Amino acid sequence: MRPRVAIDLFAGAGGATEGLKRAGFTILAAVELDETSAQSYGDNHPEVALTPESITDVDAHALRAELGLDEGELDLLNACPPCQGFSSLGNGDADDPNNELINEVWRFVDAFKPQCLLLENVPGLASDARLKALVDGATDLGYEVRQYRVDAADFGVPQHRRRLIVLAVSADSGATLPADLLDELPADFDRTPRTVGDTLVDLGRSALVDDPLDRSRDHTKEVLARLRALPVNGTRFDLPPEHRLKCHDRLDKRNATSSYGRLRSDEPASTLTTRCATPACGRFVHPTEPRGLTLREAATLQTFQPEYAFRGTFGQIERQIGNAFPAHLAHGIAVIASGVLDAGTVEAAA
């Protein structure tokens, strides 16, 4: 059987591509607008034909022709459109123009007629009319479409990260989608539960010498004193009065509950955001030390390998890491998709 081929839309720094490659896919092309994210992607995946442009400017039919693919020859089209407008952790702005970018996915489905579509996003997208339009269009083309809600921690990612996974398979593939994704993971896929403590210990054993990402945010004396006063497993509510922020005193106990929160060593991390190395923005304080996560620690919690390279300023890299599709989760979903397509091929040949 020939190697399976894929394209990665909204590729970011390459988390999805990394996972797809681990699952045995050859990535033919990727699209990513953000300059530093595209640079990070190119450093790690130089063999991929990367288009560093807005997806709205990419002619899907022309790209298919450039890649020498006929309709139906692409095995998997992966898409992770911007999610902040649909996220309970983001601004939740229904009018965010980035919300419209999910509509671009349809152009590529229509042009390539891939055997399988994989779309990853926040659960809030499930109730959006734009997703329904995409699903309806794919269904009209003969695709079977299913939506799944997953927690990355169930796949062995050291992070609770709840996501919507949409899979669609073409009628030509002969494939049928499973009712439950976890049931389809092969026995040799490592879904061992992972904690923050496990992950940081493993990172310490495999860390690069002079790693440029082995750095946390520079903290002011005030913030440093606050972090030193923060007990193990604590949050802002556990700070002595002299270290509490006045703005937090004006909030009720339902808001900013994880601000200045320490990660728990004995549990997976909470969802890493685009401010995943900023203590004020969530439970992103090292379990025992008076500092936020280093960029490398955050990347490792997103299951990037210790040698994975990132370009940009501290804030730009932090954002790339927080936006990423965790590589190990992408690996698991891609293994399932490949197995589904394999089974469809066998069924069609029988």
N, C-alpha and C positions, 0 to 999 in steps of 0.2 A: 504493500500500500504506500502511495506517495506521501511525503511529508505534508501535513496540513498547513495551509497558509492563511494569514490573517492580516487585517488592517486595524490600526488603532486611531480612533478619532478622539479629539480633546485629550491628547496623550499625556499632557503635563510633563513631569520629570521622568515618567516611564514606569510607574508602579505596575500598571496593567500589562505593559509589554514584558516586563521582567517576569511576571507570573505566567503569562502565555508561553514565553520561551521555556520556562521550567516545565511546562506541560507538553513540550514537544512541538509547539507551533513555530513556523517561520514567519516573522513579521515582514511583510513586503513594504509597507508604507505607513506613515503616521502623519497626523496633522496637529500642530500646536502653535497658537498665536503668541503666547507670552514669550518674550525674548529670552529671559534667563532660564525659564523652564525648558525651552527648546534647546538651549545650550547644554543644560544638564542631560537632557535626553540624548543629544548627539554624542556627548562624551561617553555615555554608557552603552549606546546602541548604534555605533557608527555604520553598521551594515544596512541599516534601515533607511529607505528613501523618505526623509523627513521634509515636510512642507511647513516652513515656519510662517504661516499666514493665517488670516481669519478663515475659518471654515466656510464662511459666506462667499469667499472669493475663489474657492476651489471648485472647479468643474468636475463633478463626479464621473461623468461619462469620459471626459478626457483623461482623468487619472486611470480609469480602467483600461483605456486604450494604451496608455504609457506603460502599464504593467503587463500588457499582453494577455489580459484575461478576457475570456468570453463570459457572458452572463451565466451565473451559476457555478463558476469555477472557484470563486472565493469561498473558503470553508467557513470563516468566521469574521464578522464585522463587530468590533468592540467599540463602544461609545460610552464615555463618562462625561456628559455635558455638565456645565457649571451648576452647582446645586444650592448655592447660598440663598437664592430666592425662595426655595422650597423647604429650607431647613428650619427646624425648631431652634437650632443653635445659631443660625445666621440672622439676617435682618428680616427674613420672611416677607420680603416685598413682592407682592404679586405683580407689580409694574416694572420690576427689574428687567431691563432689555435683554439681559443674558438668559432669562427664562425662555425666550423665543428660540434659543439656539437648539433646543431639542428638535425643533421642526426641521433642522438641517439634516438630521439623521435619516429622515425619510428619503431625501434625495439620493443618498448613498445606497440605501436598501433598494430603491427603484432602479438605480443604475447598475449595481453589481448583482442583484438577486442572490445574495450569499446563502449558503446552506444553513447558516446559523447566525442569528443576531444576539449579541450579549450587551445589555445596557445596565449600568450600575449607577445608583443615585440614592438620595435620602428617601426614607419611606413617605415623606410628604408629597413626593411627586405622584404617588399612586392616585390621588384624588384630583389631579390637574387635567383639564380638558385637552391640553397639548399631548399628554401621554395617550389619552384615549384615542386621539386622532391618529397617532402613530400606530397604535395597536389595531385600530379599525382598518387602516391602510394596508398593514401587513396581512391581516386576515383576508382582506379582499384579494390579495395576491396569492392566497393559498397557504399562508403560513399558519402553523399552530403556535399560539402565544400563551405563555404562562407567566404569572408574576409570583415572586417569592420574597418573603421577608426573612432576612438572616441576621445573625449576630456573628461578627468575625471571630469572636472568642470560641464559638462552637467548631470552627475550622482549625483551631490551634494558633490563632493570632493572639498575642498577649495584650489584647485591647477589646473592650466592649465597644463595638462599632456596629450599630444597627443600620442595615442597608436594604434597599429594594433592588432585587435582581430581576430583570426581565429577560427571558429567553424566548426566542422564536426560531422554529425550524421549518424549512420549506417542505412542501408536499413532495418535491422531487427527491429529497433526501431519504424518504422512507422512514424517517425517524419519528419517535413519539417521545414527548417530554415527560419526565417523572413527576409524580405528585409531591415528592419531598426530595430536596437536593442532598441532604446529609445521608439519606439511605443509598444514594448512588455513588458515594465516594468509595473508591477501591480500598481494600484492606491495607495496602502499602502506603496510602497517603497519611502523613503524620498530622493527626488532629489532637495530639496530646495537649491537654489543658496547660496553658503557659501563664505564668504570673510575671509581674514587673520584676520581682526579685530574681527569678530564674533568668530573665532576659538580661538584666544588668550583670549578673555573674558571668553569663556566657559571653557577653560583650567584653568584659574585662579580660577574658582568656584569649579573645581573637582580635582585640583592638589593634589598629594600625599604629605604628610608631609615627609620632608627629602628625597625627590626623588633623587636618585643618577644621574638621567639624567637632573636634573635642573641645568645645567651648560653650559656656552658658552666657546668658545676658549679663552685661555689666550692671551691677546693682548699686544704687546710691547707699550712703551710710544708713539712711532711714529704713530703706527696704531690707538691707542686710540685717539690721537689728530686728526687724519684724520676722524675718525668716529664722533667725537664731532663736526667737521666742516661740516659734511654732512647734508644738509637740508632734511626735510621731503619730501619723494617721490624722492629724488635726486639720482644721479649716480655719477660716477667719473668725468663726464663732469661738474658737479656743484661744484666741490671742488675748493677752492681758490688755486692760483698758488703754494703757499708754501707747500700745502699738496698733490700735484699731484705727481704720480710716473713717474720717467724718462722713464721707459719702456713703459708707456702709451702714452707719448708724441711722441714716434716713431711709434705708430699705427695710422691707419686712423680711421675715425669715424664709420666704419663698423665692427670693431673688438673689442672684449671684452667690448661691449657696456653696459653690465649689471654689470661689475665688480664694487665692492663697491656700489652696488645699495641697496637702502632701499626698503623693501617690502611695498606695498601700502595697507593701512588698509581697503580701500573700494573696493578691488578687490581680486580675488583668487591669490594665489602665482603663480609665474612662476615655471617651471619644477624644482623639487628638484633633484639634482644630487648627486653623491657620495661625493661631497664636499659641501653639503648643509648647513653646519654650518661654512663655511669659507668665510668671506666677500670679499676677493680678487677674489673669483671664481664665483661670480654671484650676483643676487639680493637676497642676503641672510642676509642683515643687518636688525635688528629689526626696525619696523616702526618709533619708536621715541627715543629709547635708544641707547647709543653709544657702541653697541656690536653686534656680530653676533647672529644668532638664538641659543637657547639652543638645546641640543639633544632632549629634550622632546617636545619642540615647533615644531621641524622638524618632529618628529614622529607623532605628532598630525595632522600636515598638510598632512601627509600620511595616516591619519585616523586610526592609532593605538589607542587603548584605553589608558587612563592615567596610568593604572597599568601594561601595557605591558612591560616585562623585556627584557633587552639587555645585552649581555656579550661582554667584550673586552675593548680595549683601546678607547680613544675618537675617533681616526681616524677610527678604525674598526667598531665602532657603527655608526658613520657618514656614512660609506660606506654601511652598512646593511640597514640603513634607506633609503638612496638615491636609492638603487637598488630594493627596495620593490615594489611589485604590491600593489597599494593602497587598503587597506582592503575593503573600501566601494565600490570601483569600482569592485573588485572581487566579492563582495556580489551581486551587481546588475547583473553582467554577469552570475553568478551562478544561480540566481533566474530565469533569462531568459532561461538558459539551462534546468533547472529543469522543467519549464513550457512547453518548447518545447517537452521534453521527455514525460511529462504527457499527452499532447495532442496527441502525437503519440500512446501512450498506449490505450487511449480512442478510437482513430480512428481504431486501429487494432482490438479492441474488438467489434466494431460496426458491 
